[in-house]
């Protein structure tokens, strides 16, 4: 099975749980044993790739600015790309630039995805029941790429993936385990760094840098 094989299921679920005028947003980055798989909640119509007329990649955070600060300050995005992101308005993100951003993400051996692939017009939180319907597909995604570690953002996403109540404030720098088929993956819950969680951006950066230093510093570019 390949990641592309999952898209038809995500697209069916978009019409059920997302906005019918928007497309699903899938994933992007290193697909072959990445050092880190980052799992967010879901995307909104602010992602330029969610538009029906968009025929480029359908990856997270395209057309956004704030989230890329997290990747830059954790040395997971090059300075050149980050500066270009800061200069661009949403309408300036074309297919070529979006590919360049994710080529850079791939070079840094990370993979970015969402638990829920249903795109909404706004940032209203999805219910646990909806997000849980995506869990099996996320586990298939993880089983395909086989990341070294997983970082989950926020209490809700972390709790659903780990199948137990998680409060990030009580789990900083603490790893948990999930088993997918025969593989065991370490999962680190981290504060959600954008939207209502923007004030936790610095904490998220601090914890991710700590995780990188502990888990993969001697194996990659850092």
SULLIN-V158201 format. One line per field, one symbol per residue. ss: DSSP state (H for helix, E for strand, - for the rest). phi: phi as a letter, one per 40 degrees, with the letter a starting at -180 (. if undefined). burial: b if it has 16 or more other C-alpha atoms within 10 Angstrom, else e. A space follows every 10 residues. Layout:
ss->???
phi->???
burial->???
This chain:
ss->--HHHHHHHH HHHHHHH--- -E----EEE- -----EEEEE ---E---HHH E--------- -----HHHHH HHH-----HH HHHHHHH--H HH--HHHHHH HHHHHHH--E EEEE-----E -------HHH HH--HHHHHH HHHHH---EE EEE-HHHHHH HH-----HHH ----EEEEEE --EEEEEEEE ----HHHHHH HHHHHHHHHH HHHHH----- --
phi->.bdccccccc cccdccbbcc cbccbcaahc bbfccbbcbc cabbcccccc cdccbccbbc gcgcbdcccc cccbgbaccc cccccccccd ccccdccccc ccccdcccgb bbabcccccb cbcccccddc cccccccccc cccccfccab bbbgcccccc ccfacbbddb bcgbcbbbbb fbbbbcbbcb dcbbgccdcc dccccdcccc cccccbdcbb cc
burial->eebeeebeeb bebbbebbbe ebbbbbbbbb bebbbbbbbb bbbbbbbbbb beeeeebbbb bbbbbeebbb bbbbebbbee bbeebeeeee eebeeeebbe bbebbbebbb bbbbbbbbbb beeeebeeee bbebbebbbb bbbebbbbbb bbbbbbbbbb bbeeebbbee ebbeeeeeee eeeebbbbbb bbbeeeeeeb bebbbbbbbe bbeeeeeeee ee
